[in-house]
Amino acid sequence: FLDRNCRVLTSDGRPENVSLLREKFSAQANVEVRRIDLDQPIIACIADHELFDIVYCYGILYHLGRPDEALRFMAAHCSGMLLLELCVSFGDNVAVNVVAEDQSDPSQALTGSGCRPTRRWVVSQLETLFEHVYVTKSQPWHEQFPVDWSPAAAAAWPSGRLSRAVFVASRRPLDSSMLLSELPITQAR
């Protein structure tokens, strides 16, 4: 986004991380840094009328105990598309799967409560908030991005290894052969 000269708002829920972000981007006139706790988005410092063309939410949602509220907040401020990557659980059911995280670790949940929702939960939430919801046809080439979501693959998935997925939600239809409107059992690399 910065290479394309976009105006960027970046955020974090921890004051110490916000300070680091402000220091890092202090010379960038097109970058604004705000403290936003997505577990309590109702008190976020974003005005109701502020809309963003793209909301980029990679590696955040699964560090929240109330991801549904965060998704509603992001959708309310998104005029174009939401790009979402997160840790998910295997299974075809609709479940949020709340988990404990180390609150003292600055890379983990601010409240000590995170989640590992199923892909079906993510899609069902996004479908209530956006007109068009997609998953990627392929997964990134990384051990935490499975390409087989079958029950057999879930049973064989190494214990303790995170599993991740990518979603795209949009206000307008997106015509791309790299996006699927249905959850696949298998994906490519």
VENLINTA-V172512 format. One record per pair of residues at least 24 apart in sequence whose C-alpha atoms are under 10 Angstrom apart, sorted by the first residue. I is the first residue (numbers start at 0). J is the second residue. If there is no record, write none. Layout:
<<I:J> <I:J>>
This chain:
<<0:53> <1:27> <1:29> <1:30> <4:29> <4:30> <5:29> <5:30> <6:30> <6:31> <6:51> <7:31> <7:32> <7:51> <7:53> <7:54> <8:32> <8:33> <8:51> <8:54> <9:33> <9:34> <9:35> <9:54> <9:55> <10:34> <10:35> <10:36> <10:37> <11:35> <11:36> <11:37> <11:59> <11:109> <12:36> <12:37> <12:38> <12:39> <12:43> <12:105> <12:108> <12:109> <12:110> <13:105> <13:106> <13:108> <13:109> <15:105> <16:105> <16:106> <36:63> <36:69> <36:109> <36:110> <37:62> <37:63> <37:64> <37:65> <37:66> <37:68> <37:69> <37:70> <37:72> <37:73> <37:109> <38:62> <38:63> <38:64> <38:65> <38:66> <38:67> <38:68> <38:69> <38:108> <38:109> <38:110> <38:112> <38:113> <39:63> <39:64> <39:65> <39:68> <39:69> <39:72> <40:65> <40:68> <40:69> <40:70> <40:71> <40:72> <40:73> <41:68> <41:69> <41:72> <43:72> <45:72> <45:76> <46:76> <47:72> <47:75> <47:76> <48:75> <48:76> <49:75> <49:76> <49:77> <49:78> <50:74> <50:75> <50:76> <50:77> <50:78> <50:79> <51:75> <51:76> <51:77> <51:78> <51:79> <51:80> <51:81> <52:76> <52:77> <52:78> <52:79> <52:80> <52:81> <52:169> <52:170> <53:77> <53:78> <53:79> <53:80> <53:81> <53:82> <53:169> <54:78> <54:79> <54:80> <54:81> <54:82> <54:83> <54:168> <55:80> <55:81> <55:82> <55:83> <55:84> <55:167> <56:81> <56:82> <56:83> <56:84> <56:85> <56:166> <57:82> <57:83> <57:84> <57:85> <57:86> <57:165> <57:166> <58:83> <58:84> <58:85> <58:86> <58:106> <58:163> <59:83> <59:84> <59:85> <59:86> <59:106> <59:107> <59:108> <59:113> <60:84> <60:85> <60:86> <60:87> <60:108> <60:113> <60:114> <60:115> <60:116> <61:85> <61:86> <61:87> <61:95> <61:96> <61:97> <61:98> <61:107> <61:108> <61:112> <61:113> <61:114> <61:115> <61:116> <61:163> <62:86> <62:97> <62:98> <62:99> <62:100> <62:106> <62:107> <62:108> <62:109> <62:110> <62:111> <62:112> <62:113> <62:114> <62:115> <63:97> <63:98> <63:99> <63:100> <63:107> <63:108> <63:109> <63:110> <63:111> <63:112> <63:113> <63:114> <63:115> <64:95> <64:96> <64:97> <64:98> <64:99> <64:100> <64:108> <64:109> <64:110> <64:111> <64:112> <64:113> <64:114> <64:115> <65:95> <65:97> <65:112> <65:113> <65:114> <66:95> <66:97> <66:113> <66:114> <66:115> <66:116> <66:121> <66:124> <67:95> <67:120> <67:121> <67:124> <67:125> <70:121> <70:124> <70:125> <70:128> <71:124> <71:125> <71:127> <71:128> <71:129> <72:128> <73:128> <74:125> <74:127> <74:128> <74:129> <74:168> <74:169> <74:170> <75:128> <75:129> <77:129> <77:168> <77:169> <77:170> <78:129> <78:169> <78:170> <78:171> <79:129> <79:168> <79:169> <79:170> <79:171> <80:129> <80:131> <80:132> <80:167> <80:168> <80:169> <80:170> <80:171> <80:173> <81:125> <81:129> <81:132> <81:166> <81:167> <81:168> <81:169> <81:170> <82:133> <82:165> <82:166> <82:167> <82:168> <82:169> <83:121> <83:134> <83:164> <83:165> <83:166> <83:167> <83:168> <84:163> <84:164> <84:165> <84:166> <84:167> <85:114> <85:115> <85:116> <85:118> <85:121> <85:161> <85:162> <85:163> <85:164> <85:165> <85:166> <86:114> <86:115> <86:116> <86:117> <86:118> <86:143> <86:144> <86:161> <86:162> <86:163> <86:164> <86:165> <87:114> <87:115> <87:116> <87:117> <87:118> <87:119> <87:120> <87:121> <87:144> <87:161> <87:162> <87:163> <87:164> <87:165> <88:114> <88:115> <88:116> <88:117> <88:118> <88:119> <88:120> <88:148> <88:153> <88:161> <88:162> <88:163> <88:164> <89:115> <89:116> <89:117> <89:118> <89:119> <89:145> <89:147> <89:148> <89:149> <89:150> <89:152> <89:153> <89:154> <89:156> <89:162> <89:163> <90:116> <90:117> <90:118> <90:119> <90:120> <90:148> <90:149> <90:150> <90:153> <91:117> <91:118> <91:119> <91:120> <91:148> <91:149> <91:150> <91:182> <91:184> <92:116> <92:117> <92:118> <92:119> <92:120> <93:117> <93:118> <93:119> <93:120> <93:121> <93:122> <93:123> <93:124> <94:118> <94:119> <94:120> <94:121> <95:119> <95:120> <95:121> <96:120> <115:161> <115:162> <115:163> <117:164> <118:148> <118:163> <118:164> <118:165> <118:166> <118:182> <119:181> <119:182> <121:164> <121:166> <122:166> <122:167> <122:168> <122:180> <122:181> <122:182> <125:166> <125:167> <125:168> <125:169> <126:168> <126:169> <128:168> <128:169> <128:170> <129:167> <129:168> <129:169> <129:170> <129:171> <130:168> <130:169> <130:170> <130:171> <130:172> <131:167> <131:168> <131:169> <131:170> <131:171> <131:172> <131:173> <131:180> <132:166> <132:167> <132:168> <132:169> <132:170> <132:171> <132:172> <132:173> <132:178> <132:179> <132:180> <132:181> <133:165> <133:166> <133:167> <133:168> <133:169> <133:172> <133:173> <133:177> <133:178> <133:179> <133:180> <133:181> <133:182> <134:164> <134:165> <134:166> <134:167> <134:168> <134:177> <134:178> <134:179> <134:180> <134:181> <134:182> <134:183> <134:186> <135:164> <135:165> <135:166> <135:167> <135:175> <135:176> <135:177> <135:178> <135:179> <135:180> <135:181> <135:182> <135:183> <135:186> <135:187> <136:165> <136:175> <136:176> <136:177> <136:178> <136:179> <136:180> <136:181> <136:182> <136:183> <136:185> <136:186> <136:187> <136:188> <137:164> <137:165> <137:177> <137:178> <137:179> <137:185> <137:186> <137:187> <137:188> <138:163> <138:164> <138:165> <138:185> <138:186> <138:187> <138:188> <139:163> <139:164> <139:165> <139:187> <139:188> <140:187> <140:188> <141:188> <144:186> <144:188> <145:185> <145:186> <145:187> <145:188> <146:183> <146:184> <146:185> <146:186> <146:187> <146:188> <147:183> <147:184> <147:185> <147:186> <147:187> <148:182> <148:183> <148:184> <148:185> <148:186> <149:183> <149:184> <149:185> <150:184>>
